[in-house]
Amino acid sequence: MGTMRLNDIVAEIVGDVIAGRAINKDTAELYHELVPFNAELAQRMSDPAVRILSATDAGDLLPRIARDRNHFECRMCPYATVDDLPGLELQEIAQLPVELLAILQRDVEERIKRDKAAKARLDGALTVRCATRAAEERQAAGTDTGTIRFDDGDFTVVADLPKRVDWDQDRLAAMVERIRAAGDDPAQYVDIAFKVPERKYVAWPDAIRAGFEPARTVRPGTLKIEIVPQGGDQ
């Protein structure tokens, strides 16, 4: 029947019942119901409010339910935040209202962008702080790449510079032909893979496509779902 205000409970006790009332905020319709009065429960429910008001008057800051002043949590409503998602079952999340799912999807994307930007800034700052020292340590060790360690205060900095190797494809192709011409098997020396860009495949004549068709397997990718307002995907 809605939440009965404390002053309603105090003012409208009739015998062992309470005349509770609620208002429909959409239609302004009033609803009345007689509810059994439980003095012990009423006192227990009102005591925390008294403690909060007393602490406020005394200037004491009581423990907060959250650090974010906009935090809202209701166990009676189908409501969830991004932070709640790891603790919910997939079926529970799937049953949330579509409007809330759209909000959660947007909030997750915004958080990912924000976290990526924060990581990029932090990584850049660590490079500014450590790159020169790492280069000096690596030079002293006589290596251009790899992992080196050095102390910074009470911590150990682990700086890893991976090795990246690029091969000239034209020269490799020429070497493969030379190996094959010499009667040797190029597969003993190099890994060979063939790829056909899809845009080229669909542009081929039917006769050529028919020859390649047995070697072609089409697999579905990962399903991606986006929730947008009606008309928002136009």
C-alpha positions in Angstrom: 0.0 0.0 0.0 3.0 2.2 -0.1 5.1 3.7 2.7 3.2 5.1 5.7 4.7 8.3 7.0 5.8 8.3 10.7 3.5 11.1 11.6 0.6 9.1 10.1 1.4 6.2 12.4 1.7 8.4 15.5 -1.4 10.5 14.8 -3.9 8.0 13.6 -3.7 5.0 15.9 -7.2 3.8 16.5 -7.3 1.0 19.1 -4.9 -1.7 17.9 -4.9 -0.6 14.2 -3.4 2.2 12.2 -5.3 4.2 9.5 -2.7 4.1 6.8 -2.9 6.1 3.6 -1.0 6.4 0.4 -1.4 8.5 -2.7 -1.0 7.5 -6.4 1.5 10.0 -7.8 0.2 9.4 -11.3 -3.5 10.0 -10.6 -3.5 11.7 -7.2 -5.9 8.9 -6.1 -5.9 8.3 -2.3 -5.8 4.8 -0.9 -6.7 4.0 2.8 -6.2 0.8 4.7 -6.4 -0.3 8.3 -3.1 -2.0 9.4 -2.6 -3.9 12.6 -0.5 -1.8 15.0 2.7 -3.2 16.4 4.1 -0.8 19.0 7.4 -2.6 19.4 8.0 -2.7 15.7 7.0 1.0 15.3 9.5 2.0 18.1 12.3 -0.1 16.5 11.7 1.5 13.1 11.6 5.0 14.5 14.7 4.7 16.8 17.2 4.9 13.9 15.6 8.0 12.6 15.9 9.6 16.0 19.6 8.7 16.2 20.2 10.2 12.7 18.4 13.4 13.6 20.2 13.6 17.0 23.6 13.0 15.3 22.8 15.7 12.7 21.9 18.2 15.3 25.2 17.4 17.1 27.2 17.8 13.9 28.3 14.2 13.9 28.8 12.5 10.5 27.5 8.9 10.7 28.9 6.1 8.4 27.7 6.4 4.8 26.2 3.6 2.8 28.3 4.7 -0.1 31.0 7.3 -1.0 28.9 8.5 -4.0 26.2 10.8 -2.9 24.1 9.7 -5.9 24.3 6.0 -4.9 20.9 4.4 -4.9 20.0 0.9 -4.0 16.6 -0.7 -3.6 16.1 -4.4 -2.9 12.4 -4.2 -3.7 12.9 -2.9 -7.3 14.5 -4.4 -10.4 17.5 -2.0 -10.1 21.2 -2.6 -10.7 24.3 -0.6 -11.3 27.5 -1.6 -13.2 29.1 -2.5 -9.9 26.3 -5.0 -9.1 26.7 -6.9 -12.4 29.6 -9.2 -11.3 27.5 -10.5 -8.4 24.4 -11.2 -10.5 23.5 -14.3 -12.4 23.1 -13.9 -16.2 19.5 -14.8 -16.0 18.9 -12.2 -13.3 20.5 -9.5 -15.6 18.6 -10.7 -18.6 15.3 -10.2 -16.7 16.0 -6.6 -15.9 13.8 -4.0 -17.6 15.0 -3.1 -21.1 15.3 0.5 -20.2 17.7 -0.4 -17.4 19.7 -2.7 -19.7 20.2 0.2 -22.1 21.4 2.4 -19.3 23.8 -0.3 -18.0 25.2 -0.9 -21.5 25.8 2.8 -21.9 27.4 3.1 -18.5 29.7 0.1 -19.1 30.9 1.6 -22.4 31.5 4.9 -20.8 33.5 3.2 -18.0 35.6 1.3 -20.5 36.4 4.5 -22.3 37.2 6.3 -19.1 39.4 3.4 -17.8 41.3 3.1 -21.1 42.0 6.8 -21.0 43.1 6.6 -17.4 45.4 3.6 -18.1 46.9 5.4 -21.1 47.7 8.4 -18.9 49.2 6.2 -16.2 51.3 4.2 -18.6 52.6 7.4 -20.1 53.5 8.7 -16.7 55.3 5.5 -15.8 57.3 5.8 -19.1 58.3 9.4 -18.2 59.4 8.2 -14.8 61.2 5.0 -15.7 62.1 4.8 -19.3 65.5 6.6 -19.0 66.6 4.5 -16.0 65.4 1.3 -17.8 67.4 2.2 -20.9 70.5 2.8 -18.8 70.1 -0.5 -16.9 69.5 -2.4 -20.2 72.6 -0.8 -21.8 74.7 -1.8 -18.7 73.4 -5.3 -19.1 74.4 -5.3 -22.8 71.0 -6.0 -24.2 68.6 -4.0 -26.4 65.4 -5.8 -25.4 64.1 -8.0 -22.6 63.2 -7.6 -19.0 65.3 -5.7 -16.5 64.7 -4.8 -12.8 65.8 -1.9 -10.6 64.8 -0.5 -7.3 62.7 2.6 -6.8 62.3 3.3 -3.1 60.8 0.3 -1.4 59.6 -1.1 -4.7 61.1 -3.0 -7.6 60.4 -1.7 -11.1 60.1 -4.4 -13.7 60.6 -2.9 -17.2 59.9 -5.2 -20.1 60.8 -4.3 -23.7 59.7 -7.2 -25.9 61.5 -8.1 -29.1 59.5 -7.6 -32.3 60.8 -9.1 -35.5 59.5 -8.1 -39.0 60.3 -10.1 -42.1 60.4 -8.7 -45.6 57.6 -10.7 -47.4 59.0 -10.2 -50.9 62.5 -11.4 -49.9 61.0 -14.4 -48.0 59.0 -15.4 -51.1 62.2 -15.3 -53.1 63.9 -17.5 -50.6 61.1 -20.0 -50.6 61.3 -20.3 -54.4 65.1 -20.8 -54.1 64.7 -23.5 -51.5 62.0 -25.2 -53.6 64.1 -24.9 -56.8 67.0 -26.6 -54.9 64.7 -29.6 -54.3 64.3 -28.9 -50.6 61.0 -28.5 -48.7 60.3 -24.8 -47.7 58.0 -26.0 -44.9 61.0 -27.1 -43.0 62.2 -23.5 -42.7 59.1 -21.3 -42.9 55.4 -21.4 -42.0 53.3 -20.8 -45.1 49.7 -19.7 -45.0 47.3 -18.6 -47.7 44.5 -16.1 -47.2 41.9 -14.8 -49.5 40.3 -11.4 -48.7 36.5 -11.7 -48.8 36.1 -8.6 -50.9 38.3 -10.2 -53.6 36.5 -13.5 -53.4 33.1 -12.0 -54.0 34.4 -10.0 -57.0 35.8 -13.1 -58.7 34.0 -14.7 -61.7 31.8 -17.7 -60.8 34.1 -20.2 -62.4 37.1 -19.1 -60.3 35.0 -19.0 -57.1 33.7 -22.5 -57.8 37.3 -23.8 -57.8 38.1 -22.2 -54.4 34.7 -23.0 -52.8 35.7 -26.4 -51.3 38.6 -24.6 -49.4 36.3 -22.0 -48.0 34.5 -22.4 -44.6 32.2 -19.7 -43.2 31.8 -19.4 -39.5 29.6 -17.0 -37.6 31.4 -14.4 -35.5 30.5 -13.2 -32.0 27.0 -12.0 -31.5 26.9 -8.3 -30.7 23.7 -6.7 -29.2 23.1 -3.0 -28.8 20.0 -1.6 -27.2 19.0 1.8 -28.6 15.8 3.9 -28.5 13.4 3.2 -31.3 14.5 5.2 -34.3 17.9 5.8 -32.8 19.6 3.3 -35.1 18.5 5.0 -38.3 
